[in-house]
Amino acid sequence: MKKFENPATNDLRPGLSRRAWHRMALAVAMVPWLSPAAQAQALTRAAGAAEGPRWQVDPFSLGVASGHPQPGSVVLWTRLRITDADAAIKAQPVVVVCEVFADAALRQPVRQWRVQTDAARAHSVHVVANGLQPGRPYWYRFVCGSASSPVGRARTSPGTDDPVDRLRIALASCQHYEQGHFAAHREMASRELDLVLFVGDYIYESSNPQYMLRKHLGGVPKLLDEYRDRHAQYKTDADLQACHAAHTWVMTWDDHEVVNDYANDLDRTYTDPQVFLRRRAAAYQAYFEHMPVRLGPDPVNTSQMRIHDRMAWGRLADLWTLDCRQYRDHQACLDPMRGGGRVVVGCDALAEPSRSMLGMAQEQWFSEGLTGSTKRWKLVAQSTQMSSSGVNTPLGRSAFTDGWDGYPQARARLLGTVAQAGVQNVVLLGGDVHMNVAAQLRVQPNDERSPVAASELVTTSVTSRGLSEKLLAQIRDSNPDILHARSDERGYTLLEVRPEGIRAEFRTTPNPAQADGVFKTQAQWAIRSGVAGLQKA
């Protein structure tokens, strides 16, 4: 591991190194040219930097991140990674100073926060940086003793009633560390974006030796420290760090942040629910400790954590993030030998009207928000593909029970709400299936007599391997609502949202994603305001 340069130990006064003394002197020298508020902040920042541990190894090796913006605030994140060289620091609370600036040169300080963290939260830091101006960029860093973090760039959302001409989003999901390199994040980091929208499978708990390009450390995580280690390994990736530092993220999760195909309190091996919920609590805590999200696990019931949310981008758009895992009903027609999703034909339970992918409480919250929205665009981020992907067979139509085909009545309720209320400009944004999809959404899938109610764009995976072309051809043939589907390439989706329409660009590189992968445009699709459905751009 790279050694972190220590300040000189030749103290000019007790408790201050030569470098710290110079910082203080510089702050004092600048005071006459600063406003009163900035004067106090400069002195406090210099004093705060002088305090704290003197690090042998850089504690900010996991980078920085910002997320979940509001008009006057944004979440700023880091985590101190403490190595054996600084082991004495692990057992005690540590103070971290978070600094926010109005300029990239860090010459215009805005605000600072002093945050105490400790081992109970893996020395993670979440700062809700409030008191900021809406709709503008800020630059931030963290300081702890002799160490300073990389500088990140964050953005607040516009005021809820502000006119906005454009929203640029990079939509991404499914980044199996072992199955490829995070070159998509390298390209996203270089783009002019307002948000990165990540819709699930940020980490993978599982391995597949057949497709391994690089290796997870440790085995399958089940305990808190094991999930922490898996998140930390992902966060060491330079391209992922760069994308977090460059852009503000909005996030939801899918299953691999805990375990493949889990549904509410049930996993694939039918583990006792109380035992599984302890594992889920560990996974949720580790997720919170490593993500720029606002809310952590419920302090009373730690196996619960709210991730679904709604945010506005001026008058232009409302953006929902939905939770398709925590509250859902168990998959229908379960195999008694193995739980989780499977392909079924003739499963009568699929028709039960009470079954829900989101849980009834979240369904109601979302439906009420959707029908009450006054924004031009209603963008719905959720973790998987909503359009039907079943295959017609001699025995009937197949359904994959872990996806929306496994919850057809819930899908019909949501799209029926859109159709009956006449809600316009609804766009579903998904991931999970490791392929690019552009599709029409009808209350009755693939039935031309059922009007198109909404549009769907699903992004391919950052790295995770896709379906075979043979199976995908069958899916395309059986689902005329799917206008585009390709699973052979990796990447992300670039969205430009304007009042008059949305343009989507599938940016891809060949499978498996290489560290030096070159990206091209696989296809472009457009959605016009007031017209449900997609057109080729």
Secondary structure as a PSIPRED ss2 file (coil, helix, strand):
# PSIPRED VFORMAT (PSIPRED V4.0)

   1 M C   1.000  0.000  0.000
   2 K C   1.000  0.000  0.000
   3 K E   0.000  0.000  1.000
   4 F C   1.000  0.000  0.000
   5 E C   1.000  0.000  0.000
   6 N C   1.000  0.000  0.000
   7 P C   1.000  0.000  0.000
   8 A C   1.000  0.000  0.000
   9 T C   1.000  0.000  0.000
  10 N C   1.000  0.000  0.000
  11 D C   1.000  0.000  0.000
  12 L C   1.000  0.000  0.000
  13 R E   0.000  0.000  1.000
  14 P C   1.000  0.000  0.000
  15 G C   1.000  0.000  0.000
  16 L E   0.000  0.000  1.000
  17 S C   1.000  0.000  0.000
  18 R H   0.000  1.000  0.000
  19 R H   0.000  1.000  0.000
  20 A H   0.000  1.000  0.000
  21 W H   0.000  1.000  0.000
  22 H H   0.000  1.000  0.000
  23 R H   0.000  1.000  0.000
  24 M H   0.000  1.000  0.000
  25 A H   0.000  1.000  0.000
  26 L H   0.000  1.000  0.000
  27 A H   0.000  1.000  0.000
  28 V H   0.000  1.000  0.000
  29 A H   0.000  1.000  0.000
  30 M H   0.000  1.000  0.000
  31 V H   0.000  1.000  0.000
  32 P H   0.000  1.000  0.000
  33 W H   0.000  1.000  0.000
  34 L C   1.000  0.000  0.000
  35 S C   1.000  0.000  0.000
  36 P H   0.000  1.000  0.000
  37 A H   0.000  1.000  0.000
  38 A H   0.000  1.000  0.000
  39 Q H   0.000  1.000  0.000
  40 A H   0.000  1.000  0.000
  41 Q H   0.000  1.000  0.000
  42 A H   0.000  1.000  0.000
  43 L H   0.000  1.000  0.000
  44 T H   0.000  1.000  0.000
  45 R H   0.000  1.000  0.000
  46 A H   0.000  1.000  0.000
  47 A H   0.000  1.000  0.000
  48 G H   0.000  1.000  0.000
  49 A H   0.000  1.000  0.000
  50 A H   0.000  1.000  0.000
  51 E C   1.000  0.000  0.000
  52 G C   1.000  0.000  0.000
  53 P C   1.000  0.000  0.000
  54 R C   1.000  0.000  0.000
  55 W C   1.000  0.000  0.000
  56 Q C   1.000  0.000  0.000
  57 V E   0.000  0.000  1.000
  58 D C   1.000  0.000  0.000
  59 P C   1.000  0.000  0.000
  60 F C   1.000  0.000  0.000
  61 S C   1.000  0.000  0.000
  62 L C   1.000  0.000  0.000
  63 G C   1.000  0.000  0.000
  64 V E   0.000  0.000  1.000
  65 A E   0.000  0.000  1.000
  66 S E   0.000  0.000  1.000
  67 G E   0.000  0.000  1.000
  68 H E   0.000  0.000  1.000
  69 P E   0.000  0.000  1.000
  70 Q E   0.000  0.000  1.000
  71 P C   1.000  0.000  0.000
  72 G C   1.000  0.000  0.000
  73 S E   0.000  0.000  1.000
  74 V E   0.000  0.000  1.000
  75 V E   0.000  0.000  1.000
  76 L E   0.000  0.000  1.000
  77 W E   0.000  0.000  1.000
  78 T E   0.000  0.000  1.000
  79 R E   0.000  0.000  1.000
  80 L C   1.000  0.000  0.000
  81 R C   1.000  0.000  0.000
  82 I C   1.000  0.000  0.000
  83 T C   1.000  0.000  0.000
  84 D H   0.000  1.000  0.000
  85 A H   0.000  1.000  0.000
  86 D H   0.000  1.000  0.000
  87 A H   0.000  1.000  0.000
  88 A H   0.000  1.000  0.000
  89 I H   0.000  1.000  0.000
  90 K C   1.000  0.000  0.000
  91 A C   1.000  0.000  0.000
  92 Q C   1.000  0.000  0.000
  93 P C   1.000  0.000  0.000
  94 V E   0.000  0.000  1.000
  95 V E   0.000  0.000  1.000
  96 V E   0.000  0.000  1.000
  97 V E   0.000  0.000  1.000
  98 C E   0.000  0.000  1.000
  99 E E   0.000  0.000  1.000
 100 V E   0.000  0.000  1.000
 101 F E   0.000  0.000  1.000
 102 A C   1.000  0.000  0.000
 103 D C   1.000  0.000  0.000
 104 A C   1.000  0.000  0.000
 105 A C   1.000  0.000  0.000
 106 L C   1.000  0.000  0.000
 107 R C   1.000  0.000  0.000
 108 Q C   1.000  0.000  0.000
 109 P E   0.000  0.000  1.000
 110 V E   0.000  0.000  1.000
 111 R E   0.000  0.000  1.000
 112 Q E   0.000  0.000  1.000
 113 W E   0.000  0.000  1.000
 114 R E   0.000  0.000  1.000
 115 V E   0.000  0.000  1.000
 116 Q E   0.000  0.000  1.000
 117 T E   0.000  0.000  1.000
 118 D C   1.000  0.000  0.000
 119 A H   0.000  1.000  0.000
 120 A H   0.000  1.000  0.000
 121 R H   0.000  1.000  0.000
 122 A C   1.000  0.000  0.000
 123 H C   1.000  0.000  0.000
 124 S E   0.000  0.000  1.000
 125 V E   0.000  0.000  1.000
 126 H E   0.000  0.000  1.000
 127 V E   0.000  0.000  1.000
 128 V E   0.000  0.000  1.000
 129 A E   0.000  0.000  1.000
 130 N C   1.000  0.000  0.000
 131 G C   1.000  0.000  0.000
 132 L C   1.000  0.000  0.000
 133 Q C   1.000  0.000  0.000
 134 P C   1.000  0.000  0.000
 135 G C   1.000  0.000  0.000
 136 R C   1.000  0.000  0.000
 137 P E   0.000  0.000  1.000
 138 Y E   0.000  0.000  1.000
 139 W E   0.000  0.000  1.000
 140 Y E   0.000  0.000  1.000
 141 R E   0.000  0.000  1.000
 142 F E   0.000  0.000  1.000
 143 V E   0.000  0.000  1.000
 144 C E   0.000  0.000  1.000
 145 G C   1.000  0.000  0.000
 146 S C   1.000  0.000  0.000
 147 A E   0.000  0.000  1.000
 148 S E   0.000  0.000  1.000
 149 S C   1.000  0.000  0.000
 150 P C   1.000  0.000  0.000
 151 V C   1.000  0.000  0.000
 152 G E   0.000  0.000  1.000
 153 R E   0.000  0.000  1.000
 154 A E   0.000  0.000  1.000
 155 R E   0.000  0.000  1.000
 156 T C   1.000  0.000  0.000
 157 S C   1.000  0.000  0.000
 158 P C   1.000  0.000  0.000
 159 G C   1.000  0.000  0.000
 160 T C   1.000  0.000  0.000
 161 D C   1.000  0.000  0.000
 162 D C   1.000  0.000  0.000
 163 P C   1.000  0.000  0.000
 164 V C   1.000  0.000  0.000
 165 D C   1.000  0.000  0.000
 166 R C   1.000  0.000  0.000
 167 L E   0.000  0.000  1.000
 168 R E   0.000  0.000  1.000
 169 I E   0.000  0.000  1.000
 170 A E   0.000  0.000  1.000
 171 L E   0.000  0.000  1.000
 172 A E   0.000  0.000  1.000
 173 S C   1.000  0.000  0.000
 174 C C   1.000  0.000  0.000
 175 Q C   1.000  0.000  0.000
 176 H C   1.000  0.000  0.000
 177 Y H   0.000  1.000  0.000
 178 E H   0.000  1.000  0.000
 179 Q H   0.000  1.000  0.000
 180 G C   1.000  0.000  0.000
 181 H C   1.000  0.000  0.000
 182 F C   1.000  0.000  0.000
 183 A H   0.000  1.000  0.000
 184 A H   0.000  1.000  0.000
 185 H H   0.000  1.000  0.000
 186 R H   0.000  1.000  0.000
 187 E H   0.000  1.000  0.000
 188 M H   0.000  1.000  0.000
 189 A H   0.000  1.000  0.000
 190 S H   0.000  1.000  0.000
 191 R C   1.000  0.000  0.000
 192 E C   1.000  0.000  0.000
 193 L C   1.000  0.000  0.000
 194 D C   1.000  0.000  0.000
 195 L E   0.000  0.000  1.000
 196 V E   0.000  0.000  1.000
 197 L E   0.000  0.000  1.000
 198 F E   0.000  0.000  1.000
 199 V C   1.000  0.000  0.000
 200 G C   1.000  0.000  0.000
 201 D C   1.000  0.000  0.000
 202 Y C   1.000  0.000  0.000
 203 I C   1.000  0.000  0.000
 204 Y C   1.000  0.000  0.000
 205 E C   1.000  0.000  0.000
 206 S C   1.000  0.000  0.000
 207 S C   1.000  0.000  0.000
 208 N C   1.000  0.000  0.000
 209 P H   0.000  1.000  0.000
 210 Q H   0.000  1.000  0.000
 211 Y H   0.000  1.000  0.000
 212 M C   1.000  0.000  0.000
 213 L C   1.000  0.000  0.000
 214 R C   1.000  0.000  0.000
 215 K C   1.000  0.000  0.000
 216 H C   1.000  0.000  0.000
 217 L C   1.000  0.000  0.000
 218 G C   1.000  0.000  0.000
 219 G C   1.000  0.000  0.000
 220 V C   1.000  0.000  0.000
 221 P C   1.000  0.000  0.000
 222 K C   1.000  0.000  0.000
 223 L C   1.000  0.000  0.000
 224 L H   0.000  1.000  0.000
 225 D H   0.000  1.000  0.000
 226 E H   0.000  1.000  0.000
 227 Y H   0.000  1.000  0.000
 228 R H   0.000  1.000  0.000
 229 D H   0.000  1.000  0.000
 230 R H   0.000  1.000  0.000
 231 H H   0.000  1.000  0.000
 232 A H   0.000  1.000  0.000
 233 Q H   0.000  1.000  0.000
 234 Y H   0.000  1.000  0.000
 235 K H   0.000  1.000  0.000
 236 T C   1.000  0.000  0.000
 237 D C   1.000  0.000  0.000
 238 A H   0.000  1.000  0.000
 239 D H   0.000  1.000  0.000
 240 L H   0.000  1.000  0.000
 241 Q H   0.000  1.000  0.000
 242 A H   0.000  1.000  0.000
 243 C H   0.000  1.000  0.000
 244 H H   0.000  1.000  0.000
 245 A H   0.000  1.000  0.000
 246 A H   0.000  1.000  0.000
 247 H C   1.000  0.000  0.000
 248 T E   0.000  0.000  1.000
 249 W E   0.000  0.000  1.000
 250 V E   0.000  0.000  1.000
 251 M E   0.000  0.000  1.000
 252 T C   1.000  0.000  0.000
 253 W C   1.000  0.000  0.000
 254 D C   1.000  0.000  0.000
 255 D C   1.000  0.000  0.000
 256 H C   1.000  0.000  0.000
 257 E C   1.000  0.000  0.000
 258 V C   1.000  0.000  0.000
 259 V C   1.000  0.000  0.000
 260 N C   1.000  0.000  0.000
 261 D C   1.000  0.000  0.000
 262 Y C   1.000  0.000  0.000
 263 A E   0.000  0.000  1.000
 264 N C   1.000  0.000  0.000
 265 D C   1.000  0.000  0.000
 266 L E   0.000  0.000  1.000
 267 D C   1.000  0.000  0.000
 268 R C   1.000  0.000  0.000
 269 T C   1.000  0.000  0.000
 270 Y C   1.000  0.000  0.000
 271 T C   1.000  0.000  0.000
 272 D C   1.000  0.000  0.000
 273 P H   0.000  1.000  0.000
 274 Q H   0.000  1.000  0.000
 275 V H   0.000  1.000  0.000
 276 F H   0.000  1.000  0.000
 277 L H   0.000  1.000  0.000
 278 R H   0.000  1.000  0.000
 279 R H   0.000  1.000  0.000
 280 R H   0.000  1.000  0.000
 281 A H   0.000  1.000  0.000
 282 A H   0.000  1.000  0.000
 283 A H   0.000  1.000  0.000
 284 Y H   0.000  1.000  0.000
 285 Q H   0.000  1.000  0.000
 286 A H   0.000  1.000  0.000
 287 Y H   0.000  1.000  0.000
 288 F H   0.000  1.000  0.000
 289 E H   0.000  1.000  0.000
 290 H H   0.000  1.000  0.000
 291 M C   1.000  0.000  0.000
 292 P C   1.000  0.000  0.000
 293 V C   1.000  0.000  0.000
 294 R C   1.000  0.000  0.000
 295 L C   1.000  0.000  0.000
 296 G C   1.000  0.000  0.000
 297 P C   1.000  0.000  0.000
 298 D C   1.000  0.000  0.000
 299 P C   1.000  0.000  0.000
 300 V C   1.000  0.000  0.000
 301 N C   1.000  0.000  0.000
 302 T C   1.000  0.000  0.000
 303 S C   1.000  0.000  0.000
 304 Q C   1.000  0.000  0.000
 305 M C   1.000  0.000  0.000
 306 R C   1.000  0.000  0.000
 307 I C   1.000  0.000  0.000
 308 H C   1.000  0.000  0.000
 309 D E   0.000  0.000  1.000
 310 R E   0.000  0.000  1.000
 311 M E   0.000  0.000  1.000
 312 A E   0.000  0.000  1.000
 313 W E   0.000  0.000  1.000
 314 G C   1.000  0.000  0.000
 315 R C   1.000  0.000  0.000
 316 L C   1.000  0.000  0.000
 317 A E   0.000  0.000  1.000
 318 D E   0.000  0.000  1.000
 319 L E   0.000  0.000  1.000
 320 W E   0.000  0.000  1.000
 321 T E   0.000  0.000  1.000
 322 L C   1.000  0.000  0.000
 323 D C   1.000  0.000  0.000
 324 C C   1.000  0.000  0.000
 325 R C   1.000  0.000  0.000
 326 Q C   1.000  0.000  0.000
 327 Y C   1.000  0.000  0.000
 328 R C   1.000  0.000  0.000
 329 D C   1.000  0.000  0.000
 330 H C   1.000  0.000  0.000
 331 Q C   1.000  0.000  0.000
 332 A C   1.000  0.000  0.000
 333 C C   1.000  0.000  0.000
 334 L C   1.000  0.000  0.000
 335 D E   0.000  0.000  1.000
 336 P C   1.000  0.000  0.000
 337 M C   1.000  0.000  0.000
 338 R E   0.000  0.000  1.000
 339 G C   1.000  0.000  0.000
 340 G C   1.000  0.000  0.000
 341 G C   1.000  0.000  0.000
 342 R C   1.000  0.000  0.000
 343 V E   0.000  0.000  1.000
 344 V E   0.000  0.000  1.000
 345 V E   0.000  0.000  1.000
 346 G C   1.000  0.000  0.000
 347 C C   1.000  0.000  0.000
 348 D H   0.000  1.000  0.000
 349 A H   0.000  1.000  0.000
 350 L H   0.000  1.000  0.000
 351 A H   0.000  1.000  0.000
 352 E C   1.000  0.000  0.000
 353 P C   1.000  0.000  0.000
 354 S C   1.000  0.000  0.000
 355 R C   1.000  0.000  0.000
 356 S C   1.000  0.000  0.000
 357 M C   1.000  0.000  0.000
 358 L C   1.000  0.000  0.000
 359 G C   1.000  0.000  0.000
 360 M H   0.000  1.000  0.000
 361 A H   0.000  1.000  0.000
 362 Q H   0.000  1.000  0.000
 363 E H   0.000  1.000  0.000
 364 Q H   0.000  1.000  0.000
 365 W H   0.000  1.000  0.000
 366 F H   0.000  1.000  0.000
 367 S H   0.000  1.000  0.000
 368 E H   0.000  1.000  0.000
 369 G H   0.000  1.000  0.000
 370 L H   0.000  1.000  0.000
 371 T H   0.000  1.000  0.000
 372 G H   0.000  1.000  0.000
 373 S C   1.000  0.000  0.000
 374 T C   1.000  0.000  0.000
 375 K C   1.000  0.000  0.000
 376 R C   1.000  0.000  0.000
 377 W E   0.000  0.000  1.000
 378 K E   0.000  0.000  1.000
 379 L E   0.000  0.000  1.000
 380 V E   0.000  0.000  1.000
 381 A E   0.000  0.000  1.000
 382 Q C   1.000  0.000  0.000
 383 S C   1.000  0.000  0.000
 384 T C   1.000  0.000  0.000
 385 Q C   1.000  0.000  0.000
 386 M C   1.000  0.000  0.000
 387 S C   1.000  0.000  0.000
 388 S C   1.000  0.000  0.000
 389 S C   1.000  0.000  0.000
 390 G C   1.000  0.000  0.000
 391 V C   1.000  0.000  0.000
 392 N E   0.000  0.000  1.000
 393 T E   0.000  0.000  1.000
 394 P C   1.000  0.000  0.000
 395 L C   1.000  0.000  0.000
 396 G E   0.000  0.000  1.000
 397 R E   0.000  0.000  1.000
 398 S E   0.000  0.000  1.000
 399 A E   0.000  0.000  1.000
 400 F E   0.000  0.000  1.000
 401 T C   1.000  0.000  0.000
 402 D C   1.000  0.000  0.000
 403 G C   1.000  0.000  0.000
 404 W H   0.000  1.000  0.000
 405 D H   0.000  1.000  0.000
 406 G H   0.000  1.000  0.000
 407 Y C   1.000  0.000  0.000
 408 P H   0.000  1.000  0.000
 409 Q H   0.000  1.000  0.000
 410 A H   0.000  1.000  0.000
 411 R H   0.000  1.000  0.000
 412 A H   0.000  1.000  0.000
 413 R H   0.000  1.000  0.000
 414 L H   0.000  1.000  0.000
 415 L H   0.000  1.000  0.000
 416 G H   0.000  1.000  0.000
 417 T H   0.000  1.000  0.000
 418 V H   0.000  1.000  0.000
 419 A H   0.000  1.000  0.000
 420 Q H   0.000  1.000  0.000
 421 A H   0.000  1.000  0.000
 422 G C   1.000  0.000  0.000
 423 V C   1.000  0.000  0.000
 424 Q C   1.000  0.000  0.000
 425 N C   1.000  0.000  0.000
 426 V E   0.000  0.000  1.000
 427 V E   0.000  0.000  1.000
 428 L E   0.000  0.000  1.000
 429 L E   0.000  0.000  1.000
 430 G E   0.000  0.000  1.000
 431 G C   1.000  0.000  0.000
 432 D C   1.000  0.000  0.000
 433 V C   1.000  0.000  0.000
 434 H C   1.000  0.000  0.000
 435 M C   1.000  0.000  0.000
 436 N E   0.000  0.000  1.000
 437 V E   0.000  0.000  1.000
 438 A E   0.000  0.000  1.000
 439 A E   0.000  0.000  1.000
 440 Q E   0.000  0.000  1.000
 441 L E   0.000  0.000  1.000
 442 R E   0.000  0.000  1.000
 443 V C   1.000  0.000  0.000
 444 Q C   1.000  0.000  0.000
 445 P C   1.000  0.000  0.000
 446 N C   1.000  0.000  0.000
 447 D C   1.000  0.000  0.000
 448 E C   1.000  0.000  0.000
 449 R C   1.000  0.000  0.000
 450 S C   1.000  0.000  0.000
 451 P C   1.000  0.000  0.000
 452 V E   0.000  0.000  1.000
 453 A E   0.000  0.000  1.000
 454 A E   0.000  0.000  1.000
 455 S E   0.000  0.000  1.000
 456 E E   0.000  0.000  1.000
 457 L E   0.000  0.000  1.000
 458 V E   0.000  0.000  1.000
 459 T C   1.000  0.000  0.000
 460 T C   1.000  0.000  0.000
 461 S C   1.000  0.000  0.000
 462 V C   1.000  0.000  0.000
 463 T C   1.000  0.000  0.000
 464 S C   1.000  0.000  0.000
 465 R C   1.000  0.000  0.000
 466 G C   1.000  0.000  0.000
 467 L C   1.000  0.000  0.000
 468 S C   1.000  0.000  0.000
 469 E H   0.000  1.000  0.000
 470 K H   0.000  1.000  0.000
 471 L H   0.000  1.000  0.000
 472 L H   0.000  1.000  0.000
 473 A H   0.000  1.000  0.000
 474 Q H   0.000  1.000  0.000
 475 I H   0.000  1.000  0.000
 476 R H   0.000  1.000  0.000
 477 D H   0.000  1.000  0.000
 478 S H   0.000  1.000  0.000
 479 N C   1.000  0.000  0.000
 480 P C   1.000  0.000  0.000
 481 D C   1.000  0.000  0.000
 482 I E   0.000  0.000  1.000
 483 L E   0.000  0.000  1.000
 484 H E   0.000  0.000  1.000
 485 A E   0.000  0.000  1.000
 486 R E   0.000  0.000  1.000
 487 S C   1.000  0.000  0.000
 488 D C   1.000  0.000  0.000
 489 E E   0.000  0.000  1.000
 490 R E   0.000  0.000  1.000
 491 G E   0.000  0.000  1.000
 492 Y E   0.000  0.000  1.000
 493 T E   0.000  0.000  1.000
 494 L E   0.000  0.000  1.000
 495 L E   0.000  0.000  1.000
 496 E E   0.000  0.000  1.000
 497 V E   0.000  0.000  1.000
 498 R E   0.000  0.000  1.000
 499 P C   1.000  0.000  0.000
 500 E C   1.000  0.000  0.000
 501 G E   0.000  0.000  1.000
 502 I E   0.000  0.000  1.000
 503 R E   0.000  0.000  1.000
 504 A E   0.000  0.000  1.000
 505 E E   0.000  0.000  1.000
 506 F E   0.000  0.000  1.000
 507 R E   0.000  0.000  1.000
 508 T E   0.000  0.000  1.000
 509 T E   0.000  0.000  1.000
 510 P E   0.000  0.000  1.000
 511 N C   1.000  0.000  0.000
 512 P C   1.000  0.000  0.000
 513 A C   1.000  0.000  0.000
 514 Q C   1.000  0.000  0.000
 515 A C   1.000  0.000  0.000
 516 D C   1.000  0.000  0.000
 517 G C   1.000  0.000  0.000
 518 V C   1.000  0.000  0.000
 519 F C   1.000  0.000  0.000
 520 K E   0.000  0.000  1.000
 521 T E   0.000  0.000  1.000
 522 Q E   0.000  0.000  1.000
 523 A E   0.000  0.000  1.000
 524 Q E   0.000  0.000  1.000
 525 W E   0.000  0.000  1.000
 526 A E   0.000  0.000  1.000
 527 I E   0.000  0.000  1.000
 528 R E   0.000  0.000  1.000
 529 S C   1.000  0.000  0.000
 530 G C   1.000  0.000  0.000
 531 V C   1.000  0.000  0.000
 532 A C   1.000  0.000  0.000
 533 G C   1.000  0.000  0.000
 534 L C   1.000  0.000  0.000
 535 Q E   0.000  0.000  1.000
 536 K E   0.000  0.000  1.000
 537 A C   1.000  0.000  0.000
